[in-house]
Amino acid sequence: MYRRLLPLILCLSLLTATQTGCWSSKEIEDLALYTGLALDTGKLNKAEQEMEDKGISYSKQNKITATVQIVPVKTTGNSNKQGGQQGGQQGTPYHNVSGTGDSVLEIFRQFSIRNERPIVGHHLKVIVISAELLKQQSIEQLTDFVLRDNDIRPSSMVFISQGRAEETLVSKRNEEIPSFHIQQMLVNQGRTSKVMSPVILSKLDALMHAKRSFALQNLVIADGETEFAGAAVVKGDSGHWVGNLSQEDTECLSWLTGKGNTGVIKAYDWDNEPMTYEMKALKSKIKARTEGDEILFEVSIETEGRLIETWSTSSILSSDENTKRSTKIFQDKLKQMMEHMIGKLQQDYKADVAEFSKVLSIQQPRAWKKVKDHWDETFSRSRISFKYDLKITDFGSFTE
């Protein structure tokens, strides 16, 4: 009997041993997981300055300051007493650690001689780069490490900040983790096309490899609040920041590329009173053709929506006559907005961030082969025409 049970006992023992979970697992509270990374122009923090004054430093140039946002904060020990930390005051669920040098990896390794836990990037959500730094260094240089590091997921999102990027990782709300907050703000893309589709690391890598110009969502800080504020334009040939698009320009860019179909158009009626058109649907189509050596693009934009707000008290806007007048006013406003955005791209920045290159390469591959090596310059000289079809389908639930 015992001999018959022995194999069964051995099998059960082995099965139990293999069901104990990961042998190398660690409690999340014991890990320094960073969820946000900010890159700024080099600026020594107080602790680093004291170390350099005492001659305790290493060979480097202070080109860049890297700030990581660590969560969850370990509540034991002296983790909040390390030098070079901002944010994460008592009661907040994060703390920020910064270092200055000329290698992101080396800065990260320096954190290991100042803190009790090594940082781990498996859960990095957002990367914020200051526009000022991107004027000095190319985006290829600044993202080289994060693209090579196996710890960092290719789904991490990249943003540009106006002002110090490290400030976007600080919140005056004790319960808020800024890196999570930035990521979650993207949910509002369904409410307004001023929120761009996120550019993740894998897509950024492809754009840089193709030497294509592109736009990244801008972040600004005002009174401790982080806000999306238009887009930053990055030139494909240099990888440097060259300028910004306003919120309206960014909205038009989303409509043009088909990545946004929501938003509002505000205009002023014949009494100079504000009225607002809420977009409910939008379709955009771009056709590329050539005339000799000249490249032409024909853009058609169709949108349906409702007149959702008006301050006029002198007329009934839902009448046929006033509906036609309102439609023309909104259509003219849309035309003005689109032409302003295209003018910036062609004349001011000479950068195609609206994916006209993609349209040309698909519809006119022979023409594309001739100009792809100097496309931004060619784009700035291309003729772009627009055709609009805006319809007001209803006037909300109010009955006039």
NORZIPE-V288924 format. One record per backbone hydrogen bond with DSSP energy under -1.0 kcal/mol. CO is the residue of the C=O (numbers start at 0). NH is the residue of the N-H. Records with the same first field share a line. If there is no record, write none. Layout:
CO = NH / NH
This chain:
0 = 4
1 = 5
4 = 8
5 = 9
6 = 10
7 = 11
8 = 12
9 = 13
10 = 14
11 = 15
12 = 16
13 = 17
21 = 24
26 = 29
27 = 30
30 = 32
31 = 119
32 = 70
34 = 124 / 125
35 = 68
36 = 127
37 = 66
38 = 129
39 = 64
44 = 48
45 = 49
46 = 50
47 = 51
48 = 52
49 = 53
50 = 55
51 = 54
54 = 56
60 = 62
62 = 41
63 = 100
64 = 39
65 = 98
66 = 37
67 = 96
68 = 34
69 = 94
77 = 80
83 = 97
85 = 95
88 = 91
94 = 69
95 = 85
96 = 67
98 = 65
100 = 63
102 = 106
103 = 107
104 = 108
105 = 109
106 = 110
109 = 112
110 = 113 / 114
119 = 33
120 = 123
124 = 156
125 = 36
126 = 158
127 = 38
128 = 160
129 = 133
132 = 136
133 = 240
137 = 141
138 = 142
142 = 146
143 = 147
144 = 148
152 = 155
153 = 201
155 = 200
156 = 126
158 = 128
159 = 218
160 = 130
164 = 167
165 = 168
166 = 169
172 = 175
176 = 180
177 = 181
178 = 182
179 = 183
180 = 184
182 = 185
183 = 186
184 = 187
185 = 188
186 = 189
187 = 190 / 191
191 = 194
198 = 157
199 = 203
200 = 204
201 = 205
202 = 206
203 = 207
204 = 208
205 = 209
206 = 211
207 = 210
213 = 233
215 = 231
216 = 159
217 = 228
218 = 161
219 = 226
221 = 224
224 = 221
226 = 219
229 = 217
230 = 244
231 = 215
232 = 241
233 = 213
234 = 238
238 = 138
239 = 234
242 = 232
244 = 230
245 = 249
246 = 250
247 = 251
248 = 252
249 = 253
250 = 254
251 = 255
252 = 256
253 = 258 / 259
262 = 278
264 = 276
266 = 274
268 = 271
272 = 268
273 = 310
274 = 266
275 = 307 / 308
276 = 264
277 = 305
280 = 303
282 = 301
284 = 299
286 = 297
288 = 295
290 = 293
293 = 290
294 = 382
295 = 288
296 = 384
297 = 286
298 = 386
299 = 284
300 = 388
301 = 282
302 = 390
303 = 279 / 280
304 = 392
305 = 277 / 307
308 = 275
315 = 318
318 = 322
319 = 323
320 = 324
321 = 325
322 = 326
323 = 327
324 = 328
325 = 329
326 = 330
327 = 331
328 = 332
329 = 333
330 = 334
331 = 335
332 = 336
333 = 337
334 = 338
335 = 339
336 = 340
337 = 341
338 = 342
339 = 343
340 = 344
341 = 345
342 = 346 / 347
343 = 348
344 = 350
350 = 352
354 = 358
355 = 359
356 = 360
357 = 361
358 = 362
359 = 363
363 = 367
364 = 368
365 = 369
366 = 370
367 = 371
370 = 373
373 = 377
374 = 378
375 = 379
377 = 380
382 = 296
384 = 298
386 = 300
388 = 302
390 = 304
393 = 306
